[in-house]
């Protein structure tokens, strides 16, 4: 949370929102890589969903075609 609210640099609302949008994109890419690796390691969609706090259906819908 500190990264998004850090006052270093430009502290305008636009700059903060831009940093948050970039963090979301970075986290989305990191999650996709982690899910792909978890599936390759043999974890089920249910196990991955539980670890990420979502249903297995949500995980499969989001990543099933990508992995």
C-alpha positions in Angstrom: 0.0 0.0 0.0 2.9 2.3 0.7 4.0 2.3 -2.9 0.7 3.7 -4.1 0.6 6.4 -1.5 4.3 7.2 -1.4 4.8 10.9 -1.7 8.1 10.7 -3.5 7.9 12.4 -6.9 4.7 13.7 -8.4 2.0 13.5 -5.8 -0.9 14.6 -8.0 -4.1 12.5 -8.1 -3.3 11.7 -11.8 0.2 10.5 -11.0 -1.1 8.3 -8.1 -3.8 6.7 -10.3 -1.3 6.1 -13.0 1.0 4.3 -10.5 -1.9 2.2 -9.3 -2.9 1.3 -12.8 0.7 0.2 -13.6 0.8 -1.9 -10.4 -2.4 -3.6 -11.4 -0.9 -4.5 -14.7 2.3 -5.8 -13.1 0.4 -7.9 -10.6 -1.9 -9.3 -13.3 1.2 -10.4 -15.3 2.8 -11.9 -12.1 -0.4 -13.7 -11.3 -0.7 -15.2 -14.8 2.9 -16.5 -14.6 2.4 -17.9 -11.1 -0.8 -19.7 -12.2 0.9 -21.1 -15.3 3.7 -22.5 -13.1 1.3 -23.8 -10.5 -0.6 -25.7 -13.2 2.6 -27.1 -14.6 3.5 -28.2 -11.1 0.2 -30.1 -10.9 -2.0 -27.9 -8.8 -5.7 -28.1 -9.6 -7.8 -25.0 -10.5 -9.5 -25.5 -7.1 -6.2 -25.4 -5.2 -5.0 -22.3 -7.1 -8.4 -20.6 -6.6 -8.3 -21.3 -2.8 -4.8 -19.9 -2.6 -5.8 -16.7 -4.4 -9.2 -16.4 -2.6 -11.4 -17.1 -5.6 -13.5 -20.0 -6.9 -12.0 -22.7 -9.2 -14.5 -21.6 -11.8 -13.2 -18.0 -11.7 -9.6 -19.2 -12.1 -10.5 -21.5 -14.9 -12.5 -18.8 -16.7 -9.6 -16.3 -16.4 -6.7 -18.6 -17.2 -8.0 -21.9 -18.6 -7.5 -20.9 -22.2 -4.2 -19.2 -21.6 -2.4 -22.0 -19.9 
